[in-house]
Every structure is written in C-alpha cells, then in structure tokens.
Amino acid sequence: MAPLVRAPAEAGAARSGRLLIIVDLTEVTFAGRSILPPLWEARPDCRARGGRLRAVHDNHTTDLVFRCTGLLGRFPAHANAQDAWEGRTADAP
C-alpha cells in the first residue's frame, strides 16, 4: 500500500480524540488525481473528531491538481508543516 494511502488511515486508527493530519506533498514532482482519494477519504474522520486534514503543497504540480478538481478550497496550500499546524495558508500566487 502506498504511503499516501496508508499514512492517513494509520493516523486515524492509532489515536482517539481530536485528529490533525498534515500531509506534506512538497517533494512530489508529478501528481495526478490519484492523490485525492486518500485525502478526501480521511477528511470526514478528521472533521468528526474535531480536527482537520491539511496539505502542504508549494509547487505548481500539486497546486494544479487541487485547482483543476475544484478542491483547492478544501485543501488550501500551506508552505510547510508548521504553517499547516497553525492553520496559516500560503500566499496566493
């Protein structure tokens, strides 16, 4: 199972209580729509537990996937993990 699929599922199963999952996509050099289902599927569990799923993406490749699918508003860009933790989104290009 790919790490992007496994990690959110394992994080959700490992702990009870509020859940904040930060997925760092900064080293992704090629991305298609296949990155979206694992993220989308983890969102409801995070939200039901009073948490969030945040994505760190700061390059054109991943940003384009979120933008073209209309999900940039659901997964806004965070420049790094600390910004994602604090809920601070990256500046718009």
N, C-alpha and C positions, 0 to 999 in steps of 0.2 A: 504494500500500500504506500502510495506517495506521501512524503512528509506533509504536504499541504492538506491532504485529506485526513491523515492520521492525527496531526497535532491538535486541531480544534476539537476533534472528538475525544481525544485523550484528556485534554484540559477540562472539558465539560464533565467527564466521568470521574476525574480524580478528586474533585472538591465539591463540597456543598456550599451554599451561600452565594453571595454576590460574585459574579464572574466577569472579569475583563480580560478578553483575549486580544492580544496585539499580534498581528501577522505582518512580518517585515518582508516586503517584496522588493526592496531596493536593489538586490543583486539579480533580479530577474531580467534577462536580456531579450527574451521572446515570450510573449504571452498571448493566449487566445481566450476564448470564452470558457475554456475548461477550468480556469482558475476561479470562476464564480460560484459553481455549485457548492464546494466545501464551505466557502464563506457564507453564502446565503443560507445553507442548512444549519450553520452554527448560530446564526443571529437569534432565532426565536428562543433558544435555551438561554442565551445570554440575557436577553431582554426580560424573560420570565423571571430570572433570578436577580433583576435589578441592575444588571451590568450592561456591557457593550462589547461589540467586536469592532476593533479599529484596525485599519490597514495603513501601513507605512509604505508609501509609494511616491517616488520623487522623479520618475523618468517618464518620458513620452510614451513608452511602450505600454506600461501598465495603466497609466492615466487614460490612454486612448481606449482600452478595453472597458473601463468603467464609464467613460463618457459616451461611447457608442452604444452601450447597452442601457443607457439611462440610469445607471446605478451610482454615478459619481456623488449624487446627493446622499445616498445610503452609505457609501464608503468614501468619504472625502479624504483627500491626501493629507497625510501627516509626514513631516520631514524626517522624523526619527522616532524611536521608541519613547523617548522622554516626552516629546510633544504629544504623542498618541496617549500616553498615560495621563497627561494633564488635559487632554481634550483640545489641544491647540492645533488647528488645521494649518496646513502650509499656505503661503500666499498664493493667490491666483496668478497664473502666468500672464 
